[in-house]
Amino acid sequence: MLSLVGKKVLVTTQNWFYGPDGIQYRAVWGTLNSVNDAGKMLGFIPNRAHANWYLIVGAMSIMGCQAMYVLECPERPPAIAKNDYTIKDDELKYFDRPSPIYITE
């Protein structure tokens, strides 16, 4: 993962989180600034086993226990997720929805 520092990444999180705009997101896109030890960053080591490190993506800190997938993603993801669907009255209906990816830059 250290080889991705300074590059644009897409981080999928374990749980949904709220962005500063009040919308829920499930992933973060931006520049991976650093991977930090929690003891140095917080001044103490959290009790959770995988919360002992953090990713700094743009202006966002992500606990290690929340980072599920980290991949290099040089291009900004689209703001609209295309072709989502729902089933109503046994009929398949397609629609576009806002993306669940929080853009940090």
ROTOR-116518 format. One record per residue: residue number from 1; residue in one letter; y, z, x of N, C-alpha, C in turn. Coordinates in nm, 3 decimals, always signed. Example, Ala and Ser with C-alpha at 12.3 -4.5 7.8 and 13.67 -1.06 7.14 Angstrom:
2
@num: 1 residu: A n.c2: -0.569 n.c3: +0.780 n.c1: +1.319 ca.c2: -0.450 ca.c3: +0.780 ca.c1: +1.230 c.c2: -0.330 c.c3: +0.780 c.c1: +1.320
@num: 2 residu: S n.c2: -0.225 n.c3: +0.708 n.c1: +1.285 ca.c2: -0.106 ca.c3: +0.714 ca.c1: +1.367 c.c2: +0.003 c.c3: +0.787 c.c1: +1.290
% end
This chain:
105
@num: 1 residu: M n.c2: -0.119 n.c3: +0.000 n.c1: +0.082 ca.c2: +0.000 ca.c3: +0.000 ca.c1: +0.000 c.c2: +0.126 c.c3: +0.000 c.c1: +0.086
@num: 2 residu: L n.c2: +0.120 n.c3: +0.060 n.c1: +0.201 ca.c2: +0.237 ca.c3: +0.062 ca.c1: +0.288 c.c2: +0.280 c.c3: -0.078 c.c1: +0.329
@num: 3 residu: S n.c2: +0.188 n.c3: -0.174 n.c1: +0.326 ca.c2: +0.224 ca.c3: -0.312 ca.c1: +0.360 c.c2: +0.313 c.c3: -0.375 c.c1: +0.253
@num: 4 residu: L n.c2: +0.323 n.c3: -0.312 n.c1: +0.137 ca.c2: +0.408 ca.c3: -0.365 ca.c1: +0.028 c.c2: +0.550 c.c3: -0.308 c.c1: +0.029
@num: 5 residu: V n.c2: +0.577 n.c3: -0.210 n.c1: +0.115 ca.c2: +0.711 ca.c3: -0.152 ca.c1: +0.121 c.c2: +0.812 c.c3: -0.261 c.c1: +0.157
@num: 6 residu: G n.c2: +0.919 n.c3: -0.267 n.c1: +0.079 ca.c2: +1.022 ca.c3: -0.367 ca.c1: +0.099 c.c2: +1.000 c.c3: -0.493 c.c1: +0.017
@num: 7 residu: K n.c2: +0.887 n.c3: -0.502 n.c1: -0.051 ca.c2: +0.855 ca.c3: -0.620 ca.c1: -0.133 c.c2: +0.868 c.c3: -0.587 c.c1: -0.281
@num: 8 residu: K n.c2: +0.881 n.c3: -0.691 n.c1: -0.362 ca.c2: +0.884 ca.c3: -0.675 ca.c1: -0.508 c.c2: +0.742 c.c3: -0.648 c.c1: -0.556
@num: 9 residu: V n.c2: +0.726 n.c3: -0.545 n.c1: -0.638 ca.c2: +0.595 ca.c3: -0.507 ca.c1: -0.687 c.c2: +0.599 c.c3: -0.483 c.c1: -0.838
@num: 10 residu: L n.c2: +0.482 n.c3: -0.489 n.c1: -0.897 ca.c2: +0.462 ca.c3: -0.451 ca.c1: -1.037 c.c2: +0.366 c.c3: -0.334 c.c1: -1.036
@num: 11 residu: V n.c2: +0.409 n.c3: -0.220 n.c1: -1.090 ca.c2: +0.327 ca.c3: -0.099 ca.c1: -1.094 c.c2: +0.294 c.c3: -0.070 c.c1: -1.240
@num: 12 residu: T n.c2: +0.165 n.c3: -0.069 n.c1: -1.272 ca.c2: +0.120 ca.c3: -0.031 ca.c1: -1.405 c.c2: +0.096 c.c3: +0.119 c.c1: -1.405
@num: 13 residu: T n.c2: +0.150 n.c3: +0.188 n.c1: -1.505 ca.c2: +0.138 ca.c3: +0.333 ca.c1: -1.510 c.c2: +0.026 c.c3: +0.374 c.c1: -1.607
@num: 14 residu: Q n.c2: -0.024 n.c3: +0.494 n.c1: -1.586 ca.c2: -0.133 ca.c3: +0.544 ca.c1: -1.669 c.c2: -0.086 c.c3: +0.570 c.c1: -1.812
@num: 15 residu: N n.c2: +0.036 n.c3: +0.617 n.c1: -1.827 ca.c2: +0.089 ca.c3: +0.651 ca.c1: -1.958 c.c2: +0.220 c.c3: +0.579 c.c1: -1.984
@num: 16 residu: W n.c2: +0.256 n.c3: +0.569 n.c1: -2.111 ca.c2: +0.386 ca.c3: +0.515 ca.c1: -2.149 c.c2: +0.494 c.c3: +0.612 c.c1: -2.104
@num: 17 residu: F n.c2: +0.613 n.c3: +0.562 n.c1: -2.074 ca.c2: +0.726 ca.c3: +0.646 ca.c1: -2.036 c.c2: +0.853 c.c3: +0.587 c.c1: -2.099
@num: 18 residu: Y n.c2: +0.955 n.c3: +0.670 n.c1: -2.111 ca.c2: +1.083 ca.c3: +0.625 ca.c1: -2.165 c.c2: +1.176 c.c3: +0.583 c.c1: -2.053
@num: 19 residu: G n.c2: +1.239 n.c3: +0.467 n.c1: -2.070 ca.c2: +1.343 ca.c3: +0.422 ca.c1: -1.979 c.c2: +1.475 c.c3: +0.483 c.c1: -2.020
@num: 20 residu: P n.c2: +1.580 n.c3: +0.464 n.c1: -1.940 ca.c2: +1.711 ca.c3: +0.520 ca.c1: -1.973 c.c2: +1.772 c.c3: +0.459 c.c1: -2.101
@num: 21 residu: D n.c2: +1.716 n.c3: +0.347 n.c1: -2.145 ca.c2: +1.763 ca.c3: +0.283 ca.c1: -2.269 c.c2: +1.691 c.c3: +0.338 c.c1: -2.393
@num: 22 residu: G n.c2: +1.601 n.c3: +0.435 n.c1: -2.374 ca.c2: +1.530 ca.c3: +0.496 ca.c1: -2.486 c.c2: +1.408 c.c3: +0.417 c.c1: -2.532
@num: 23 residu: I n.c2: +1.374 n.c3: +0.308 n.c1: -2.464 ca.c2: +1.259 ca.c3: +0.225 ca.c1: -2.499 c.c2: +1.139 c.c3: +0.269 c.c1: -2.417
@num: 24 residu: Q n.c2: +1.020 n.c3: +0.261 n.c1: -2.475 ca.c2: +0.897 ca.c3: +0.296 ca.c1: -2.404 c.c2: +0.847 c.c3: +0.178 c.c1: -2.321
@num: 25 residu: Y n.c2: +0.800 n.c3: +0.210 n.c1: -2.201 ca.c2: +0.747 ca.c3: +0.110 ca.c1: -2.109 c.c2: +0.613 c.c3: +0.156 c.c1: -2.055
@num: 26 residu: R n.c2: +0.536 n.c3: +0.060 n.c1: -2.000 ca.c2: +0.405 ca.c3: +0.091 ca.c1: -1.944 c.c2: +0.391 c.c3: +0.042 c.c1: -1.800
@num: 27 residu: A n.c2: +0.495 n.c3: -0.021 n.c1: -1.747 ca.c2: +0.491 ca.c3: -0.073 ca.c1: -1.610 c.c2: +0.634 c.c3: -0.079 c.c1: -1.556
@num: 28 residu: V n.c2: +0.644 n.c3: -0.090 n.c1: -1.423 ca.c2: +0.774 ca.c3: -0.096 ca.c1: -1.355 c.c2: +0.771 c.c3: -0.213 c.c1: -1.258
@num: 29 residu: W n.c2: +0.880 n.c3: -0.291 n.c1: -1.256 ca.c2: +0.894 ca.c3: -0.399 ca.c1: -1.159 c.c2: +1.019 c.c3: -0.377 c.c1: -1.078
@num: 30 residu: G n.c2: +1.010 n.c3: -0.394 n.c1: -0.946 ca.c2: +1.124 ca.c3: -0.382 ca.c1: -0.857 c.c2: +1.079 c.c3: -0.376 c.c1: -0.713
@num: 31 residu: T n.c2: +1.170 n.c3: -0.342 n.c1: -0.624 ca.c2: +1.139 ca.c3: -0.332 ca.c1: -0.482 c.c2: +1.074 c.c3: -0.197 c.c1: -0.453
@num: 32 residu: L n.c2: +0.958 n.c3: -0.201 n.c1: -0.387 ca.c2: +0.895 ca.c3: -0.077 ca.c1: -0.344 c.c2: +0.971 c.c3: -0.027 c.c1: -0.221
@num: 33 residu: N n.c2: +1.049 n.c3: +0.078 n.c1: -0.241 ca.c2: +1.132 ca.c3: +0.131 ca.c1: -0.133 c.c2: +1.055 c.c3: +0.220 c.c1: -0.038
@num: 34 residu: S n.c2: +0.965 n.c3: +0.303 n.c1: -0.092 ca.c2: +0.890 ca.c3: +0.393 ca.c1: -0.005 c.c2: +0.773 c.c3: +0.456 c.c1: -0.079
@num: 35 residu: V n.c2: +0.681 n.c3: +0.509 n.c1: +0.000 ca.c2: +0.571 ca.c3: +0.591 ca.c1: -0.049 c.c2: +0.592 c.c3: +0.726 c.c1: +0.017
@num: 36 residu: N n.c2: +0.611 n.c3: +0.831 n.c1: -0.064 ca.c2: +0.652 ca.c3: +0.960 ca.c1: -0.009 c.c2: +0.551 c.c3: +1.070 c.c1: -0.037
@num: 37 residu: D n.c2: +0.545 n.c3: +1.162 n.c1: +0.054 ca.c2: +0.467 ca.c3: +1.284 ca.c1: +0.037 c.c2: +0.545 c.c3: +1.376 c.c1: -0.056
@num: 38 residu: A n.c2: +0.478 n.c3: +1.431 n.c1: -0.157 ca.c2: +0.546 ca.c3: +1.517 ca.c1: -0.255 c.c2: +0.605 c.c3: +1.641 c.c1: -0.191
@num: 39 residu: G n.c2: +0.536 n.c3: +1.696 n.c1: -0.092 ca.c2: +0.586 ca.c3: +1.816 ca.c1: -0.025 c.c2: +0.722 c.c3: +1.794 c.c1: +0.039
@num: 40 residu: K n.c2: +0.741 n.c3: +1.677 n.c1: +0.101 ca.c2: +0.869 ca.c3: +1.646 ca.c1: +0.163 c.c2: +0.975 c.c3: +1.612 c.c1: +0.059
@num: 41 residu: M n.c2: +0.933 n.c3: +1.542 n.c1: -0.045 ca.c2: +1.028 ca.c3: +1.496 ca.c1: -0.146 c.c2: +1.073 c.c3: +1.610 c.c1: -0.239
@num: 42 residu: L n.c2: +0.978 n.c3: +1.693 n.c1: -0.282 ca.c2: +1.009 ca.c3: +1.799 ca.c1: -0.378 c.c2: +1.033 c.c3: +1.934 c.c1: -0.314
@num: 43 residu: G n.c2: +0.981 n.c3: +1.953 n.c1: -0.196 ca.c2: +0.991 ca.c3: +2.084 ca.c1: -0.132 c.c2: +0.871 c.c3: +2.172 c.c1: -0.162
@num: 44 residu: F n.c2: +0.776 n.c3: +2.123 n.c1: -0.241 ca.c2: +0.653 ca.c3: +2.195 ca.c1: -0.270 c.c2: +0.545 c.c3: +2.091 c.c1: -0.304
@num: 45 residu: I n.c2: +0.421 n.c3: +2.134 n.c1: -0.301 ca.c2: +0.310 ca.c3: +2.044 ca.c1: -0.334 c.c2: +0.265 c.c3: +2.073 c.c1: -0.477
@num: 46 residu: P n.c2: +0.272 n.c3: +1.975 n.c1: -0.566 ca.c2: +0.230 ca.c3: +1.997 ca.c1: -0.705 c.c2: +0.082 c.c3: +2.037 c.c1: -0.714
@num: 47 residu: N n.c2: +0.047 n.c3: +2.102 n.c1: -0.821 ca.c2: -0.087 ca.c3: +2.153 ca.c1: -0.842 c.c2: -0.189 c.c3: +2.044 c.c1: -0.875
@num: 48 residu: R n.c2: -0.145 n.c3: +1.931 n.c1: -0.927 ca.c2: -0.237 ca.c3: +1.824 ca.c1: -0.966 c.c2: -0.286 c.c3: +1.750 c.c1: -0.841
@num: 49 residu: A n.c2: -0.412 n.c3: +1.713 n.c1: -0.844 ca.c2: -0.476 ca.c3: +1.654 ca.c1: -0.727 c.c2: -0.408 c.c3: +1.525 c.c1: -0.680
@num: 50 residu: H n.c2: -0.370 n.c3: +1.438 n.c1: -0.771 ca.c2: -0.314 ca.c3: +1.308 ca.c1: -0.731 c.c2: -0.162 c.c3: +1.303 c.c1: -0.743
@num: 51 residu: A n.c2: -0.100 n.c3: +1.417 n.c1: -0.763 ca.c2: +0.046 ca.c3: +1.421 ca.c1: -0.772 c.c2: +0.108 c.c3: +1.460 c.c1: -0.639
@num: 52 residu: N n.c2: +0.033 n.c3: +1.444 n.c1: -0.531 ca.c2: +0.085 ca.c3: +1.485 ca.c1: -0.401 c.c2: +0.156 c.c3: +1.373 c.c1: -0.328
@num: 53 residu: W n.c2: +0.177 n.c3: +1.258 n.c1: -0.396 ca.c2: +0.253 ca.c3: +1.148 ca.c1: -0.337 c.c2: +0.330 c.c3: +1.076 c.c1: -0.448
@num: 54 residu: Y n.c2: +0.434 n.c3: +1.005 n.c1: -0.408 ca.c2: +0.522 ca.c3: +0.933 ca.c1: -0.501 c.c2: +0.548 c.c3: +0.793 c.c1: -0.450
@num: 55 residu: L n.c2: +0.572 n.c3: +0.703 n.c1: -0.545 ca.c2: +0.624 ca.c3: +0.570 ca.c1: -0.514 c.c2: +0.769 c.c3: +0.569 c.c1: -0.556
@num: 56 residu: I n.c2: +0.854 n.c3: +0.509 n.c1: -0.478 ca.c2: +0.993 ca.c3: +0.487 ca.c1: -0.516 c.c2: +1.008 c.c3: +0.337 c.c1: -0.536
@num: 57 residu: V n.c2: +1.025 n.c3: +0.296 n.c1: -0.661 ca.c2: +1.042 ca.c3: +0.155 ca.c1: -0.696 c.c2: +1.182 c.c3: +0.140 c.c1: -0.754
@num: 58 residu: G n.c2: +1.269 n.c3: +0.069 n.c1: -0.683 ca.c2: +1.409 ca.c3: +0.062 ca.c1: -0.725 c.c2: +1.465 c.c3: +0.202 c.c1: -0.727
@num: 59 residu: A n.c2: +1.518 n.c3: +0.245 n.c1: -0.841 ca.c2: +1.573 ca.c3: +0.379 ca.c1: -0.855 c.c2: +1.477 c.c3: +0.473 c.c1: -0.927
@num: 60 residu: M n.c2: +1.351 n.c3: +0.432 n.c1: -0.941 ca.c2: +1.254 ca.c3: +0.512 ca.c1: -1.016 c.c2: +1.149 c.c3: +0.573 c.c1: -0.924
@num: 61 residu: S n.c2: +1.117 n.c3: +0.700 n.c1: -0.951 ca.c2: +1.009 ca.c3: +0.770 ca.c1: -0.881 c.c2: +0.887 c.c3: +0.772 c.c1: -0.972
@num: 62 residu: I n.c2: +0.771 n.c3: +0.736 n.c1: -0.917 ca.c2: +0.648 ca.c3: +0.736 ca.c1: -0.995 c.c2: +0.547 c.c3: +0.824 c.c1: -0.922
@num: 63 residu: M n.c2: +0.498 n.c3: +0.927 n.c1: -0.989 ca.c2: +0.396 ca.c3: +1.015 ca.c1: -0.930 c.c2: +0.270 c.c3: +0.935 c.c1: -0.902
@num: 64 residu: G n.c2: +0.204 n.c3: +0.968 n.c1: -0.793 ca.c2: +0.081 ca.c3: +0.899 ca.c1: -0.757 c.c2: -0.023 c.c3: +0.902 c.c1: -0.867
@num: 65 residu: C n.c2: -0.030 n.c3: +1.012 n.c1: -0.943 ca.c2: -0.130 ca.c3: +1.022 ca.c1: -1.049 c.c2: -0.100 c.c3: +0.927 c.c1: -1.164
@num: 66 residu: Q n.c2: +0.021 n.c3: +0.874 n.c1: -1.173 ca.c2: +0.057 ca.c3: +0.780 ca.c1: -1.280 c.c2: +0.044 c.c3: +0.635 c.c1: -1.238
@num: 67 residu: A n.c2: +0.037 n.c3: +0.607 n.c1: -1.109 ca.c2: +0.028 ca.c3: +0.469 ca.c1: -1.060 c.c2: -0.117 c.c3: +0.423 c.c1: -1.070
@num: 68 residu: M n.c2: -0.142 n.c3: +0.330 n.c1: -1.161 ca.c2: -0.279 ca.c3: +0.280 ca.c1: -1.179 c.c2: -0.303 c.c3: +0.154 c.c1: -1.096
@num: 69 residu: Y n.c2: -0.208 n.c3: +0.061 n.c1: -1.098 ca.c2: -0.221 ca.c3: -0.065 ca.c1: -1.025 c.c2: -0.088 c.c3: -0.096 c.c1: -0.960
@num: 70 residu: V n.c2: -0.092 n.c3: -0.141 n.c1: -0.836 ca.c2: +0.027 ca.c3: -0.184 ca.c1: -0.764 c.c2: -0.005 c.c3: -0.321 c.c1: -0.706
@num: 71 residu: L n.c2: +0.074 n.c3: -0.421 n.c1: -0.745 ca.c2: +0.051 ca.c3: -0.554 ca.c1: -0.690 c.c2: +0.182 c.c3: -0.621 c.c1: -0.655
@num: 72 residu: E n.c2: +0.177 n.c3: -0.705 n.c1: -0.554 ca.c2: +0.296 ca.c3: -0.779 ca.c1: -0.514 c.c2: +0.330 c.c3: -0.878 c.c1: -0.625
@num: 73 residu: C n.c2: +0.457 n.c3: -0.880 n.c1: -0.662 ca.c2: +0.503 ca.c3: -0.965 ca.c1: -0.772 c.c2: +0.644 c.c3: -1.012 c.c1: -0.738
@num: 74 residu: P n.c2: +0.658 n.c3: -1.119 n.c1: -0.658 ca.c2: +0.789 ca.c3: -1.161 ca.c1: -0.610 c.c2: +0.883 c.c3: -1.209 c.c1: -0.720
@num: 75 residu: E n.c2: +0.831 n.c3: -1.262 n.c1: -0.828 ca.c2: +0.914 ca.c3: -1.313 ca.c1: -0.937 c.c2: +0.929 c.c3: -1.210 c.c1: -1.048
@num: 76 residu: R n.c2: +1.049 n.c3: -1.198 n.c1: -1.100 ca.c2: +1.076 ca.c3: -1.105 ca.c1: -1.211 c.c2: +0.994 c.c3: -1.146 c.c1: -1.333
@num: 77 residu: P n.c2: +0.921 n.c3: -1.051 n.c1: -1.395 ca.c2: +0.843 ca.c3: -1.083 ca.c1: -1.514 c.c2: +0.935 c.c3: -1.120 c.c1: -1.631
@num: 78 residu: P n.c2: +0.883 n.c3: -1.196 n.c1: -1.728 ca.c2: +0.965 ca.c3: -1.234 ca.c1: -1.843 c.c2: +1.000 c.c3: -1.114 c.c1: -1.930
@num: 79 residu: A n.c2: +1.113 n.c3: -1.124 n.c1: -1.999 ca.c2: +1.158 ca.c3: -1.016 ca.c1: -2.086 c.c2: +1.085 c.c3: -1.017 c.c1: -2.220
@num: 80 residu: I n.c2: +1.020 n.c3: -1.125 n.c1: -2.251 ca.c2: +0.946 ca.c3: -1.138 ca.c1: -2.377 c.c2: +0.799 c.c3: -1.159 c.c1: -2.347
@num: 81 residu: A n.c2: +0.714 n.c3: -1.080 n.c1: -2.413 ca.c2: +0.569 ca.c3: -1.100 ca.c1: -2.402 c.c2: +0.531 c.c3: -1.201 c.c1: -2.509
@num: 82 residu: K n.c2: +0.482 n.c3: -1.314 n.c1: -2.467 ca.c2: +0.451 ca.c3: -1.424 ca.c1: -2.559 c.c2: +0.316 c.c3: -1.406 c.c1: -2.626
@num: 83 residu: N n.c2: +0.308 n.c3: -1.459 n.c1: -2.745 ca.c2: +0.182 ca.c3: -1.473 ca.c1: -2.818 c.c2: +0.106 c.c3: -1.344 c.c1: -2.841
@num: 84 residu: D n.c2: +0.175 n.c3: -1.238 n.c1: -2.882 ca.c2: +0.105 ca.c3: -1.121 ca.c1: -2.930 c.c2: +0.060 c.c3: -1.153 c.c1: -3.072
@num: 85 residu: Y n.c2: -0.028 n.c3: -1.076 n.c1: -3.126 ca.c2: -0.076 ca.c3: -1.108 ca.c1: -3.260 c.c2: -0.105 c.c3: -0.983 c.c1: -3.341
@num: 86 residu: T n.c2: -0.113 n.c3: -1.000 n.c1: -3.470 ca.c2: -0.152 ca.c3: -0.896 ca.c1: -3.563 c.c2: -0.240 c.c3: -0.961 c.c1: -3.670
@num: 87 residu: I n.c2: -0.320 n.c3: -0.882 n.c1: -3.736 ca.c2: -0.402 ca.c3: -0.932 ca.c1: -3.845 c.c2: -0.359 c.c3: -0.859 c.c1: -3.972
@num: 88 residu: K n.c2: -0.318 n.c3: -0.937 n.c1: -4.070 ca.c2: -0.274 ca.c3: -0.881 ca.c1: -4.198 c.c2: -0.336 c.c3: -0.964 c.c1: -4.309
@num: 89 residu: D n.c2: -0.401 n.c3: -0.898 n.c1: -4.403 ca.c2: -0.468 ca.c3: -0.966 ca.c1: -4.514 c.c2: -0.563 c.c3: -1.074 c.c1: -4.462
@num: 90 residu: D n.c2: -0.641 n.c3: -1.037 n.c1: -4.358 ca.c2: -0.739 ca.c3: -1.128 ca.c1: -4.297 c.c2: -0.677 c.c3: -1.256 c.c1: -4.241
@num: 91 residu: E n.c2: -0.548 n.c3: -1.250 n.c1: -4.209 ca.c2: -0.481 ca.c3: -1.366 ca.c1: -4.151 c.c2: -0.424 c.c3: -1.328 c.c1: -4.015
@num: 92 residu: L n.c2: -0.448 n.c3: -1.411 n.c1: -3.916 ca.c2: -0.399 ca.c3: -1.389 ca.c1: -3.781 c.c2: -0.257 c.c3: -1.444 c.c1: -3.771
@num: 93 residu: K n.c2: -0.163 n.c3: -1.355 n.c1: -3.731 ca.c2: -0.023 ca.c3: -1.397 ca.c1: -3.719 c.c2: +0.024 c.c3: -1.370 c.c1: -3.577
@num: 94 residu: Y n.c2: +0.082 n.c3: -1.473 n.c1: -3.514 ca.c2: +0.133 ca.c3: -1.463 ca.c1: -3.378 c.c2: +0.283 c.c3: -1.433 c.c1: -3.381
@num: 95 residu: F n.c2: +0.329 n.c3: -1.359 n.c1: -3.281 ca.c2: +0.472 ca.c3: -1.329 ca.c1: -3.267 c.c2: +0.502 c.c3: -1.295 c.c1: -3.122
@num: 96 residu: D n.c2: +0.629 n.c3: -1.298 n.c1: -3.087 ca.c2: +0.675 ca.c3: -1.257 ca.c1: -2.954 c.c2: +0.731 c.c3: -1.116 c.c1: -2.967
@num: 97 residu: R n.c2: +0.716 n.c3: -1.037 n.c1: -2.861 ca.c2: +0.768 ca.c3: -0.900 ca.c1: -2.862 c.c2: +0.833 c.c3: -0.870 c.c1: -2.728
@num: 98 residu: P n.c2: +0.917 n.c3: -0.767 n.c1: -2.722 ca.c2: +0.976 ca.c3: -0.730 ca.c1: -2.593 c.c2: +0.868 c.c3: -0.688 c.c1: -2.494
@num: 99 residu: S n.c2: +0.890 n.c3: -0.716 n.c1: -2.369 ca.c2: +0.793 ca.c3: -0.681 ca.c1: -2.265 c.c2: +0.789 c.c3: -0.531 c.c1: -2.242
@num: 100 residu: P n.c2: +0.671 n.c3: -0.474 n.c1: -2.214 ca.c2: +0.661 ca.c3: -0.331 ca.c1: -2.182 c.c2: +0.685 c.c3: -0.301 c.c1: -2.034
@num: 101 residu: I n.c2: +0.751 n.c3: -0.395 n.c1: -1.964 ca.c2: +0.778 ca.c3: -0.377 ca.c1: -1.820 c.c2: +0.923 c.c3: -0.336 c.c1: -1.800
@num: 102 residu: Y n.c2: +0.944 n.c3: -0.221 n.c1: -1.737 ca.c2: +1.079 ca.c3: -0.175 ca.c1: -1.706 c.c2: +1.124 c.c3: -0.243 c.c1: -1.576
@num: 103 residu: I n.c2: +1.238 n.c3: -0.310 n.c1: -1.581 ca.c2: +1.295 ca.c3: -0.379 ca.c1: -1.465 c.c2: +1.395 c.c3: -0.286 c.c1: -1.398
@num: 104 residu: T n.c2: +1.373 n.c3: -0.253 n.c1: -1.271 ca.c2: +1.461 ca.c3: -0.158 ca.c1: -1.204 c.c2: +1.579 c.c3: -0.223 c.c1: -1.134
@num: 105 residu: E n.c2: +1.581 n.c3: -0.357 n.c1: -1.127 ca.c2: +1.690 ca.c3: -0.424 ca.c1: -1.057 c.c2: +1.748 c.c3: -0.534 c.c1: -1.140
% end
